[in-house]
Structures are given as structure tokens and as C-alpha cells.
């Protein structure tokens, strides 16, 4: 029976696929494009892979033709075919801004050189006709080339009844042209495009910094067919279930599971950690990571935009494009500031004229105010810092959903932390080995290793791992017995050994008070005791516990210095375990035997007290608590799209110490934003004052204006180099 399609009511087998290359597409473009295309009857599936630069469309040719599909692609900057128009358009898009900047630079340098040589003669009313012609020609060309984007955007804004920076600069430049100051107008417009280029460079740097860590460096994959023949295919054509071969030095093209071979993988592109991980059969590997040694065949489980790496990069790109609360406040202020600046400019012009100052000079003062008071630096203060901060922490495997989350994390005062998997490794470990009845530790280890080597129980594996520290030869037992819920026993020759819980060992023998006291004391600390015995004596006891992360205590100490005032641990474990871990780590408060709703209620109570609250958990089991907190932080999110989605902040490594980096850079970013805003406001106030008095010329006003924006950009970019 033919499989039907719900989108077009046709046969899925009739569907065709169409793929094209994209250029200059961001997350918002992707969403708009998908929404637009999916409105066309006959287009059944749209996939956009930002990081491969590929758009894939699945359509029913009986419902919509390929030409109609192409026509539906209405967004600019998409290259559908190699026509002359598309090639010219691509060249202009790619090099137009650069050519504008280069040509304007040549003209402005030439114009200022002539001014230095001819002084007053180089003007619109120069004594020599040739210098006047050169003045008009060179500066006119500069005004047109450098000013075209500004004039165009200013005109569009006025048509939409909006006042913005482009309108102010356009008015100022046209005013300068009207009074004959063409060199000044050209310089103002040139400095404006220099400032715009620097702004774009800053934002592009943050994007490239992310992509340098999160990019997929290969566009092709080696796919094995059913006959075992390797075929090179584009990555976007790799399907789930395909067998992909990857060799030493190659970047893994898709997410998959190793079916054959073993490799050492550098997972730095996802985790930020350069340590190599050994991967073997049935282990999962991720697109974008690098095979440093070995070779493997892997079964593809996700490709293109569905890989963990693509989801991460998409999340970061989305975060960069979202407006923060601080940015909204500044933008709102800027909207009211621009009409105010116009009013001040008119008032200064009128006041100067009334005071008897020549009209041309009064106009220059008013125009200078328009230039220096433009809130460019103020508008750039927040987005440049947020972009830089998000890009910087992404290099360390820390992902923020948006800039507002970064701002909120910097203000957190109470930190709730899940125990299992966050403060502990969620796996048993030997905390202590205690020998009794004159047996040595080596003898206890020898007996335990003999018995536990065949057991798959987590406690047995932890003990076997501990025994590897000792230089002993482990013999094969003659007989091996496993008791469900109790432990294991083994026989070697005439020697009988048991390793397990109290009830397994309690076979009628007498337990010395020393051993009973030790068991009671360790149980109060939340430990599990695994007893090693022979037929005669208790040889020793392994004290076991969920291993506390080695960096957890130091992380908490550092976070206290960073301003976190209260630490609360939430756990489903019993009271004794919770009390012990809390005491070891120096946590202020804890709640044991917590169900998900209990965790949620505790966070809600703390929020109601007026404190900013963050919650750190595994991103899945703690989802309600993460959602309730002002900032939810999910740990160990690599490999889990659900974990990435669950938290406002995702720590890709299973490393609680990354929380220090996240909070530190949140605070650095917030302080950078405040510094930028304060600087921008002070410069504007001082510059307007000097311009009103005639102490600041139009040219120097343009320099001050762009210099303040440049300082803000450079100050934000320092976040890139912070350790």
C-alpha cells in the first residue's frame, strides 16, 4: 500500500528533493524562509542547515513545479542558479561594502592632502578655479559613495515616520553641504561608514569566534554501500542508518554510533576540552569532533541541522539575535533622545543667532550637536558586550539561550543545586578500605579482586577499579556464586570468600564490636559498606558512597566570592546522605527525599522572598525546577537535545566547575554593559556642551562621535581575550 502524505494528499514515493546553496543566512532568515515556503501547496518538507549552507526542499512535482519552488524563494541573498545577475549580485553583496570603504578612503585621503597643500584655496569658494573644481569633484564623489547607505536608510526611516541615527547624520551632512562645508560633510560620512564597518567587524568577530569552535569542517562524508564500496557524498545527503567511514585526522561529519573500530576523539568543538576520549563499539560520536587516532565505521543517527553540534550553534545564533532587557531600555531611551537632540540643535542655532553670532557659525554649532549627540555608542553598549560574552563562553562549551539570561545570572544570589549528577558523579566509588583482624590491605584487596572480577554490579565494578591500584595478580576462581541483593562468593582451592552486605556475611559468626561500631558510624555518614570475609574472619570493609566531584567544594568557595550568598542542595536521597554531602561541601542548607514538585516549591518559596534564584540540575529529571528558577542551568548537556532545551544555560561538559566560568563572564558582561553606557552618556553630555559653546568643530565632533563608538566596541571585544 502506498504511503500517503498529509501535506499534499499525494504519494510520498512521488516526492522529489531540491537542494540549493545559501549565503548570509541567520536564524531569523531560516524561520522566515521555512514559514514562507511551507505556505505553498505541494512543498512538504523544508530543512535549512545554516552550518553547511544548504537548503533542502521536499516537494510533490504533481502539485508544484520546480520553477514554482524556485519562485517561492523570495528572501534576498539566496543564490538559486549561476545566472549573470546572480553572479553580479553575489559580487556586490560580498565585496560592495569593502570596495565602498576602499574607494572612500582614497578620496578622503586625497581631499585632505589637497587641503593641507592649498589651505583656504581648497574650498568651494577657492581663489583658484581648479582647486574649487577639485574640491567639489573629490568631496562630491566621497559624499555620494560613503553617504549612499546613510542617506538611503535615513530616507527609508523618514518614510516610515521614524527618527534614528541615520536621519541625524543625513541632516547634519546635508546642512554642511548647504553652507559649503563639503570636506566636513564628506569626512562626517566617511567616519560614519568607518564606525559601521567596525561595528560589523565586532559582531562578525563574535559570530566567527563561535563558528571557529562550533563549525562543521567537512562538507562530505565517506558512505559505505551494501557491497562495502565507499562513496563520497555531500553531508546533507547522509541519511539515518547510513554506514559512514571516518579515518585518522578527519572531522566526524554526522552524529552516529560506532559499529566497528576504535578511535581517539577530540571533542573540543563541543565541550571546549582538548582531552582525547577513547571510543569503541556502541559508543556515540558527534559531528564536528575530530578523530585524532584510529579508524571506524559508524551508523549515522543524525546529520546536518539535526546533529548536536548544529543544535548548539543554532541556539547560540538565536541567542545572539535576541534583544536583552537592558538593550530594550536603551533602545527606548534612544527613540526619545533623537527628537530631543533635534530640539537642542535647533535651540542652540536659534540662541546663537539671537546672540549675534554669524548665521553660518550658528548653523555649524547646530550641525555639530546633531553629529556628537547621536546615541550610536549608547545603542552599541549592550549588544556588542552580549555578543562578545556569549561567543566567549561558547568556546568553553557553555551556551546561553539569550543575553537576558546572562544578565540575570550575574544577579543571582541564591543557588539551588541537585546532588546526584551535579555535586556527585552519580556512580559508586570506594571512599575507604578498612582492614580488620590483623589482615593487611593487600590481602583484603587480593580476596576482593578474586571475587568481584566476574560481577557486573556497579559496586563490584567500583571495587575492581579500586583494586587496580595495587600490584597484584588476580587469579581465576574455581567457582563463582552471585546472590541477588546480597553480593558474591567465590571458591579457589580450599579457600572460600564472600564479598557483600551484612546479611550475606551474617552466617552465624560473631561480629566484633569494633566492626559493628565502624559500620554504624559510616552508615550515619550515608555510606554503603561492602564486607570482605573468608570462612573464619571479617577481613575488611570497603566504605562506598556516591563520589563527590573533586571540584565541587572549590567551585562553591569561588562562587561565594563571586557574590552567591546562599547555597541549597536538593536531593531524592535520604537524610543521612544529604547531611553528609552538605557538610563535606560546606552547603548552607539542604532538603532530602525531594520529589520534583518539592524542588519546584522550594525554589518558588525562595523567589517569593525577592531573591534572584538559579537552579543547577541534569536538565531532564530536574526540568520543572529548572523552568521555575530565574535561571536554569543544565549540566552535561552534550548529546542530549532535551537537556540543551531544558536549561537557560547549558554546560556541555559534565563539569560543575564550568559554573564558575558562566557566572564570572555573566558578571563581566554586565559590568562591561554598565561601563559602556556610562561612558557613552558622559561623552555625549560633554561633547554637546562644547559644541553649544562653539569650542568643538564639525570635524572634531565627527571624530569624537565615532571615537566614543569605537571605544565601546573595543571595550566589549576585550571579553574575547578574558581568561
VOGU-3710 file (C-alpha; in Angstrom, 3 decimals, decimal comma):
1> xxxxxxxxxx> 0,000/0,000/0,000  1,423/3,387/-0,988  2,366/5,702/1,850  0,316/8,908/1,810  1,464/12,431/2,588  -0,661/14,555/4,904  0,741/17,796/3,428  -0,157/17,316/-0,210  -2,505/14,290/-0,040  -0,199/12,593/-2,529
11> xxxxxxxxxx> 2,083/9,573/-2,645  5,351/10,020/-0,714  7,168/7,950/-3,357  6,377/10,672/-5,918  8,189/13,306/-3,874  11,375/14,895/-5,157  14,128/16,770/-3,375  15,706/20,061/-4,352  18,830/21,435/-2,624  20,492/24,817/-3,089
21> xxxxxxxxxx> 23,386/26,658/-1,509  22,648/29,617/0,758  24,671/32,677/1,700  24,466/35,121/4,627  21,564/33,395/6,354  20,903/33,719/10,078  18,394/32,070/12,409  15,643/34,629/11,734  16,069/34,248/7,964  15,774/30,495/8,360
31> xxxxxxxxxx> 12,490/30,727/10,272  11,025/33,243/7,814  12,101/31,146/4,836  10,602/27,937/6,209  7,338/29,672/7,065  7,123/31,218/3,613  7,881/28,033/1,701  5,562/25,841/3,744  2,616/28,050/2,731  2,981/26,771/-0,833
41> xxxxxxxxxx> 0,766/23,765/-1,533  2,935/20,873/-2,664  6,029/21,721/-0,595  6,029/19,049/2,089  9,302/19,493/3,968  11,818/22,317/4,355  15,171/21,825/6,082  17,716/24,622/6,469  21,249/23,754/7,558  22,896/27,050/8,463
51> xxxxxxxxxx> 26,276/25,493/9,030  26,503/23,534/5,797  24,896/26,436/3,911  22,268/24,142/2,348  18,503/24,467/1,869  16,718/21,149/1,234  13,142/21,113/-0,034  10,995/18,019/-0,456  8,092/18,649/-2,835  5,428/16,825/-4,842
61> xxxxxxxxxx> 6,018/17,565/-8,570  2,378/16,769/-9,370  1,301/19,655/-7,125  4,048/22,218/-7,651  6,739/22,516/-10,316  10,437/23,088/-9,698  10,168/26,541/-11,291  7,392/27,406/-8,845  9,547/26,199/-5,952  12,330/28,470/-7,127
71> xxxxxxxxxx> 9,933/31,379/-7,481  8,756/30,855/-3,905  12,234/31,648/-2,629  11,730/35,380/-2,177  14,219/36,260/0,558  17,257/38,276/-0,589  20,791/36,847/-0,541  19,805/33,373/-1,739  21,669/32,194/-4,835  19,470/29,785/-6,779
81> xxxxxxxxxx> 21,435/29,415/-10,021  24,514/30,801/-11,755  22,913/33,497/-13,902  24,822/36,677/-14,743  22,527/38,605/-12,436  23,136/36,272/-9,508  26,904/36,355/-10,039  26,929/40,181/-10,167  24,602/40,295/-7,159  26,837/37,944/-5,229
91> xxxxxxxxxx> 29,923/40,002/-6,054  28,206/43,206/-4,951  26,920/41,598/-1,789  30,309/40,149/-0,917  32,634/42,977/-1,950  30,429/46,103/-2,271  30,942/47,365/1,252  34,658/46,664/1,106  35,005/48,487/-2,250  32,992/51,430/-0,893
101> xxxxxxxxxx> 35,320/51,699/2,086  38,500/51,449/-0,024  37,334/53,990/-2,630  36,097/56,427/0,034  39,410/56,109/1,894  41,377/57,004/-1,248  39,146/60,020/-1,915  39,200/61,349/1,655  42,998/60,997/1,926  43,395/62,816/-1,401
111> xxxxxxxxxx> 40,981/65,563/-0,323  42,751/66,187/2,991  46,132/66,139/1,258  44,935/68,884/-1,099  43,550/70,856/1,855  46,908/70,693/3,627  48,693/71,851/0,454  46,325/74,642/-0,672  44,768/75,614/2,702  41,970/78,202/2,216
121> xxxxxxxxxx> 42,239/77,992/-1,584  40,920/74,428/-1,396  37,233/75,223/-0,831  34,010/75,748/-2,704  34,816/79,446/-2,954  38,554/78,992/-3,579  40,649/81,692/-5,239  41,757/79,263/-7,946  39,109/77,748/-10,179  40,943/74,399/-10,446
131> xxxxxxxxxx> 41,076/73,934/-6,661  37,358/74,718/-6,356  36,566/72,174/-9,073  38,744/69,538/-7,369  37,100/70,391/-4,031  33,581/69,850/-5,411  34,523/66,823/-7,518  36,517/64,801/-4,937  34,309/65,615/-1,960  31,139/65,203/-4,029
141> xxxxxxxxxx> 32,224/61,703/-5,043  33,111/60,877/-1,421  29,748/62,170/-0,188  27,902/60,064/-2,764  29,924/56,854/-2,278  30,321/56,990/1,510  26,957/58,623/2,182  24,736/56,481/-0,043  23,925/53,849/2,666  23,291/56,547/5,281
151> xxxxxxxxxx> 21,100/58,686/3,008  19,163/55,630/1,847  18,491/54,393/5,385  17,657/57,916/6,546  15,144/58,364/3,693  13,530/54,994/4,429  13,246/55,909/8,113  11,552/59,220/7,339  9,079/57,469/5,017  8,221/55,207/7,942
161> xxxxxxxxxx> 7,948/58,293/10,197  10,896/57,191/12,316  13,794/59,234/13,636  17,108/57,464/14,074  20,868/57,903/13,831  20,815/57,750/10,018  18,343/60,640/9,902  20,520/62,769/12,194  23,708/62,138/10,202  21,853/62,770/6,927
171> xxxxxxxxxx> 20,500/66,101/8,187  23,916/67,097/9,540  25,670/66,201/6,276  23,127/67,967/4,071  23,358/71,018/6,330  27,136/71,062/5,923  26,778/70,761/2,148  24,302/73,691/2,051  26,705/76,013/3,864  29,565/74,961/1,582
181> xxxxxxxxxx> 31,464/72,717/4,017  31,753/69,777/1,605  35,011/68,477/3,072  33,426/68,401/6,522  30,327/66,607/5,159  32,481/64,058/3,330  34,572/63,457/6,452  31,482/63,005/8,653  30,000/60,451/6,254  33,354/58,685/5,851
191> xxxxxxxxxx> 33,812/58,416/9,617  30,231/57,079/9,796  30,986/54,186/7,439  34,246/53,508/9,309  32,213/53,242/12,521  29,674/50,989/10,805  32,433/48,755/9,496  33,986/48,471/12,969  30,593/47,627/14,477  30,034/44,884/11,910
201> xxxxxxxxxx> 33,582/43,646/12,467  32,863/43,312/16,177  29,597/41,419/15,629  31,161/39,308/12,878  34,081/38,518/15,162  31,719/37,168/17,813  29,938/35,050/15,192  33,186/33,756/13,695  34,523/33,066/17,180  31,526/30,828/17,776
211> xxxxxxxxxx> 31,817/29,140/14,400  35,562/28,583/14,870  34,543/26,365/17,766  31,207/25,053/16,539  31,632/24,788/12,777  31,396/21,543/10,891  34,647/21,499/8,967  33,688/18,919/6,361  31,075/19,083/3,631  31,493/15,466/2,520
221> xxxxxxxxxx> 31,215/12,032/4,103  32,532/8,594/3,148  29,464/6,347/2,990  29,699/2,560/2,615  27,074/0,948/0,408  25,691/-2,573/0,878  28,565/-4,030/-1,166  31,129/-2,360/1,102  32,145/0,179/-1,543  32,985/3,618/-0,129
231> xxxxxxxxxx> 31,302/6,541/-1,898  31,998/10,226/-1,214  28,699/12,108/-0,775  27,693/15,601/0,443  26,981/15,650/4,167  23,415/16,900/3,704  22,619/13,730/1,713  23,672/11,356/4,507  20,587/9,578/5,846  19,896/7,996/9,202
241> xxxxxxxxxx> 21,152/4,399/9,116  23,908/5,012/6,552  27,265/3,440/7,382  29,933/6,165/7,416  33,703/5,559/7,462  35,958/8,002/9,321  39,761/7,810/9,440  42,537/9,437/11,442  42,709/13,213/11,036  39,144/13,508/9,707
251> xxxxxxxxxx> 36,356/15,535/11,269  33,322/13,382/12,014  30,580/14,541/9,584  27,433/13,324/11,395  26,259/12,083/14,789  26,449/8,319/14,991  27,174/5,102/16,859  30,419/3,204/16,281  29,789/-0,197/14,704  33,382/-1,247/14,058
261> xxxxxxxxxx> 36,809/0,008/15,133  38,071/2,247/17,907  39,231/5,860/17,813  40,603/8,644/19,975  38,289/11,626/19,564  38,964/15,289/20,267  35,608/16,671/21,459  36,852/20,238/21,946  34,466/21,677/19,306  31,562/20,778/21,607
271> xxxxxxxxxx> 32,983/20,680/25,140  35,876/23,135/24,852  38,039/20,405/26,429  41,062/19,303/24,403  41,484/15,903/26,093  41,120/12,934/23,760  38,452/10,353/24,529  38,782/6,687/23,593  35,651/5,462/21,792  34,799/1,895/20,815
281> xxxxxxxxxx> 31,894/-0,163/19,526  28,417/1,118/20,515  29,839/4,429/21,770  28,262/7,602/20,458  30,277/10,161/18,493  29,313/13,654/17,390  29,569/15,736/14,244  32,330/18,326/14,304  34,608/16,346/16,625  37,951/15,126/15,273
291> xxxxxxxxxx> 39,401/11,620/15,039  42,967/12,046/16,305  43,891/8,371/16,092  42,350/5,175/14,706  39,559/4,467/12,229  35,910/3,425/12,494  32,696/2,624/10,716  29,718/4,366/12,305  25,978/4,242/11,804  24,546/7,715/11,209
301> xxxxxxxxxx> 21,835/8,706/13,687  21,620/12,426/12,861  23,007/14,582/10,073  23,090/18,232/9,002  20,844/20,502/11,027  19,758/17,649/13,316  23,201/16,998/14,848  24,048/18,032/18,397  26,602/20,485/17,024  24,074/22,118/14,699
311> xxxxxxxxxx> 21,540/22,420/17,516  24,182/24,061/19,700  25,242/26,509/17,016  21,606/27,303/16,184  20,954/28,010/19,866  23,960/30,348/20,057  22,957/32,126/16,833  19,446/32,589/18,197  20,829/33,908/21,497  22,911/36,492/19,647
321> xxxxxxxxxx> 19,856/37,805/17,793  17,547/38,176/20,793  17,194/41,560/22,480  18,081/41,790/26,173  16,114/43,776/28,747  18,958/46,312/29,027  19,006/46,703/25,257  15,253/47,318/25,180  15,607/50,069/27,799  18,474/51,713/25,880
331> xxxxxxxxxx> 16,608/51,481/22,562  13,556/53,067/24,146  15,732/55,842/25,561  17,354/56,367/22,141  13,932/56,750/20,484  13,121/59,648/22,811  16,676/61,014/22,733  16,758/61,637/18,966  13,828/64,144/18,880  15,393/65,788/21,944
341> xxxxxxxxxx> 18,735/66,092/20,119  16,993/67,726/17,155  15,266/70,165/19,504  18,561/71,019/21,252  20,257/71,541/17,877  17,544/73,950/16,729  17,599/75,728/20,098  21,395/76,201/20,000  21,218/77,503/16,410  18,432/79,938/17,271
351> xxxxxxxxxx> 20,072/81,033/20,526  23,438/81,580/18,860  21,843/83,614/16,089  19,953/85,752/18,599  23,204/86,411/20,444  24,647/87,933/17,282  26,767/85,012/16,171  27,003/84,790/12,351  24,356/82,534/10,798  26,921/80,177/9,233
361> xxxxxxxxxx> 28,706/79,698/12,552  25,374/79,237/14,350  24,421/76,582/11,782  27,757/74,836/12,305  27,094/74,666/16,060  23,650/73,173/15,473  25,010/70,660/12,948  27,869/69,692/15,277  25,345/68,909/18,037  23,470/66,601/15,650
371> xxxxxxxxxx> 26,719/64,756/14,999  28,112/64,430/18,540  24,785/63,706/20,229  23,890/60,745/18,017  23,368/57,863/20,511  25,395/55,366/18,433  27,743/54,418/21,262  24,790/54,098/23,636  22,886/51,813/21,253  26,007/49,660/20,772
381> xxxxxxxxxx> 26,742/49,423/24,510  24,640/46,330/25,209  24,568/44,211/22,004  28,339/44,318/21,443  29,034/43,214/25,025  26,368/40,495/24,999  27,557/39,128/21,660  31,148/39,040/22,846  30,190/37,409/26,154  28,036/34,714/24,533
391> xxxxxxxxxx> 30,746/33,964/21,966  33,476/33,784/24,603  31,734/31,285/26,882  30,646/29,185/23,879  34,349/28,465/23,346  34,308/26,789/26,773  31,232/24,679/25,997  28,792/26,979/27,850  25,639/28,023/25,993  23,276/30,845/26,951
401> xxxxxxxxxx> 19,783/30,907/25,463  19,856/34,701/25,247  21,520/37,799/26,618  18,812/38,353/29,238  19,797/35,034/30,838  23,389/36,253/31,028  22,260/39,467/32,718  20,061/37,538/35,189  22,787/35,026/36,073  25,025/37,925/37,070
411> xxxxxxxxxx> 22,353/38,997/39,605  21,729/35,562/41,183  22,093/35,453/44,960  20,667/32,002/45,799  21,881/28,861/44,034  19,935/25,606/44,235  21,912/22,502/43,235  20,749/18,971/42,567  23,016/16,418/44,293  23,107/13,375/42,055
421> xxxxxxxxxx> 24,987/14,051/38,843  25,689/17,667/39,770  27,594/17,662/43,050  28,351/13,941/42,780  29,291/11,732/39,847  26,162/9,579/40,213  28,318/6,472/40,490  29,609/4,486/43,490  33,235/4,820/44,497  35,448/3,396/47,255
431> xxxxxxxxxx> 35,915/6,111/49,848  37,943/3,995/52,283  39,250/0,464/52,778  39,470/-0,662/56,391  41,264/-3,944/57,236  40,362/-5,937/60,366  41,584/-8,977/62,323  45,259/-8,366/61,511  44,753/-8,706/57,756  46,657/-6,297/55,513
441> xxxxxxxxxx> 45,004/-4,105/52,900  46,779/-6,127/50,199  45,227/-9,357/51,483  41,756/-7,781/51,533  42,263/-6,435/48,005  43,503/-9,842/46,762  40,366/-11,550/48,087  38,008/-8,833/46,781  39,588/-8,814/43,310  39,255/-12,609/43,053
451> xxxxxxxxxx> 35,550/-12,482/43,912  34,420/-9,283/42,133  36,122/-9,765/38,774  33,138/-11,579/37,232  30,382/-9,402/38,693  28,712/-6,671/36,632  27,169/-4,919/39,639  28,142/-1,195/39,877  29,520/-1,679/43,406  31,593/-4,665/42,250
461> xxxxxxxxxx> 32,973/-2,709/39,304  33,907/0,202/41,589  35,761/-2,199/43,897  37,527/-3,863/40,956  38,627/-0,449/39,728  39,952/0,387/43,201  41,870/-2,915/43,340  43,712/-1,978/40,139  45,772/0,464/42,218  47,566/-2,460/43,811
471> xxxxxxxxxx> 50,233/-4,509/42,058  48,591/-7,890/42,461  47,950/-10,821/40,183  44,257/-11,699/40,096  43,561/-15,421/39,803  40,529/-17,072/38,223  38,119/-18,557/40,805  37,222/-22,258/40,611  33,612/-21,429/41,370  31,647/-18,174/41,331
481> xxxxxxxxxx> 28,259/-17,520/43,009  26,137/-14,370/42,869  23,400/-13,639/45,418  20,740/-11,171/44,282  20,724/-8,130/46,552  23,437/-9,569/48,757  26,762/-9,880/46,991  29,018/-12,550/45,530  31,129/-15,500/46,659  33,996/-17,389/45,094
491> xxxxxxxxxx> 35,998/-20,553/45,770  39,648/-21,003/44,924  41,102/-24,339/46,003  40,251/-24,761/49,668  39,664/-21,038/50,204  36,161/-19,580/50,361  35,497/-15,809/50,128  32,393/-13,635/50,356  32,006/-10,004/49,360  28,728/-8,257/50,032
501> xxxxxxxxxx> 26,249/-6,850/52,506  25,860/-7,596/56,185  23,186/-10,285/55,696  25,359/-12,274/53,265  28,196/-12,394/55,763  25,908/-12,951/58,781  26,095/-16,752/58,739  26,100/-17,220/62,495  29,590/-15,907/63,149  30,251/-13,343/65,857
511> xxxxxxxxxx> 30,959/-9,763/64,816  33,471/-7,894/66,994  32,228/-4,606/68,482  34,980/-2,769/66,589  33,408/-3,807/63,276  29,837/-3,104/64,378  30,833/0,381/65,601  32,575/1,097/62,298  29,512/0,005/60,284  27,171/2,119/62,432
521> xxxxxxxxxx> 29,381/5,200/62,188  29,819/5,011/58,415  26,099/4,446/57,867  25,428/7,701/59,718  27,577/9,380/57,070  25,385/7,920/54,352  27,917/5,310/53,228  27,304/1,795/51,917  29,508/-0,905/53,454  30,733/-3,839/51,394
531> xxxxxxxxxx> 32,242/-6,532/53,639  35,035/-8,923/52,609  35,178/-12,187/54,568  36,587/-15,690/54,443  35,125/-18,699/56,211  36,702/-17,635/59,510  37,091/-13,841/59,724  35,855/-10,467/58,561  38,917/-9,424/56,575  37,946/-5,838/55,799
541> xxxxxxxxxx> 35,258/-3,384/54,744  35,032/-1,155/51,671  33,236/2,073/52,527  31,280/3,093/49,392  29,438/6,291/48,520  28,237/8,286/45,560  31,506/10,009/44,728  31,528/13,741/45,386  33,000/15,677/42,489  36,541/16,718/43,245
551> xxxxxxxxxx> 35,961/20,295/42,100  32,553/20,795/43,747  33,816/22,241/47,043  36,259/24,612/45,367  33,524/25,717/42,943  31,219/26,626/45,830  34,004/28,558/47,579  34,770/30,558/44,422  31,084/31,281/43,778  30,720/32,681/47,300
561> xxxxxxxxxx> 33,440/35,191/46,438  31,584/35,968/43,203  28,525/37,062/45,182  26,383/33,932/45,641  25,108/34,336/49,201  23,196/31,101/49,746  23,677/27,519/48,510  20,867/24,968/48,809  21,162/21,267/47,871  18,094/19,341/46,693
571> xxxxxxxxxx> 18,199/15,539/46,584  15,977/12,493/46,493  18,443/10,662/48,784  17,862/10,020/52,468  18,603/12,441/55,297  21,964/10,883/56,292  23,396/11,004/52,774  22,158/14,566/52,225  23,589/15,744/55,560  26,981/14,154/54,848
581> xxxxxxxxxx> 27,376/15,632/51,342  26,141/19,026/52,519  28,655/19,020/55,370  31,561/17,938/53,128  30,874/20,698/50,575  30,003/23,472/53,021  26,466/23,962/51,709  24,193/26,312/53,697  21,004/24,260/53,567  19,649/21,038/52,098
591> xxxxxxxxxx> 16,384/19,206/51,525  16,367/15,395/51,410  13,919/12,941/49,806  12,717/15,612/47,368  10,227/14,778/44,666  10,166/17,034/41,554  7,251/19,065/42,949  9,130/19,549/46,245  12,116/21,013/44,399  9,818/23,313/42,452
601> xxxxxxxxxx> 8,078/24,556/45,629  11,363/25,255/47,436  12,565/27,370/44,525  9,218/29,176/44,365  9,431/30,000/48,098  12,916/31,467/47,674  11,809/33,547/44,671  8,862/34,902/46,669  11,364/36,284/49,180  12,584/38,616/46,439
611> xxxxxxxxxx> 15,916/36,952/45,664  17,197/36,091/42,184  17,399/32,272/42,054  19,316/29,837/39,847  18,948/26,056/39,735  21,624/23,619/38,540  20,483/20,130/37,508  20,798/17,412/34,907  18,434/19,169/32,502  15,868/16,348/32,228
621> xxxxxxxxxx> 14,800/14,992/35,648  15,006/18,492/37,096  13,110/20,147/34,230  10,274/21,605/36,416  12,764/23,124/38,865  14,931/24,475/36,043  11,893/26,090/34,459  10,739/27,659/37,753  14,113/29,231/38,593  15,031/32,670/37,266
631> xxxxxxxxxx> 17,970/30,921/35,576  18,033/27,164/34,932  21,445/25,588/34,338  21,565/22,093/32,806  24,774/20,094/33,230  26,274/17,503/30,923  24,040/18,557/28,031  26,287/17,169/25,267  24,449/14,520/23,328  21,035/15,484/24,639
641> xxxxxxxxxx> 18,911/17,974/22,709  16,349/17,747/25,526  18,981/18,813/28,048  20,017/21,767/25,896  16,381/22,857/25,641  15,672/22,325/29,350  18,081/24,918/30,717  18,563/28,631/30,136  22,271/27,845/30,376  23,712/24,548/29,115
651> xxxxxxxxxx> 27,068/23,247/30,353  28,104/20,852/27,596  30,775/19,213/29,732  29,823/17,136/32,739  31,805/19,557/34,871  30,324/21,627/37,699  33,355/23,952/37,720  32,124/25,439/34,419  29,508/27,175/36,537  32,315/29,441/37,782
661> xxxxxxxxxx> 33,106/30,467/34,219  29,433/31,042/33,381  28,797/33,280/36,393  32,120/35,102/36,113  31,560/36,021/32,472  27,950/36,975/33,186  29,229/39,482/35,743  31,991/40,672/33,412  29,469/41,164/30,608  27,055/43,061/32,852
671> xxxxxxxxxx> 29,833/45,320/34,195  31,012/45,925/30,600  27,479/46,964/29,605  27,260/49,403/32,537  30,710/50,800/31,745  29,781/51,255/28,081  26,516/53,046/28,899  28,132/55,373/31,445  30,949/56,262/29,050  28,582/56,889/26,111
681> xxxxxxxxxx> 26,294/59,153/28,141  29,154/61,178/29,643  30,841/61,696/26,253  27,564/62,878/24,706  26,866/65,336/27,522  30,371/66,834/27,456  30,505/66,974/23,637  27,109/68,715/23,399  28,300/71,278/25,933  31,453/72,093/23,953
691> xxxxxxxxxx> 29,548/72,136/20,642  27,000/74,598/22,083  29,809/76,978/23,018  31,440/76,668/19,599  34,527/75,009/21,071  34,009/71,808/19,066  34,118/71,973/15,281  32,076/69,792/12,985  35,098/67,668/12,046  36,208/67,128/15,608
701> xxxxxxxxxx> 32,595/66,408/16,546  32,561/63,582/13,988  35,836/62,255/15,368  34,574/62,361/18,963  31,300/60,706/17,973  32,935/57,787/16,168  35,748/57,519/18,719  33,208/57,009/21,505  31,509/54,249/19,494  34,906/52,696/18,784
711> xxxxxxxxxx> 35,832/52,735/22,486  32,547/50,972/23,326  33,177/48,324/20,652  36,787/47,736/21,726  35,795/47,586/25,383  33,230/44,897/24,549  35,724/42,979/22,440  38,069/42,665/25,427  35,690/39,936/26,618  37,076/37,749/23,812
721> xxx> 40,530/37,711/25,381  39,482/37,311/29,021  40,601/34,044/30,607
//
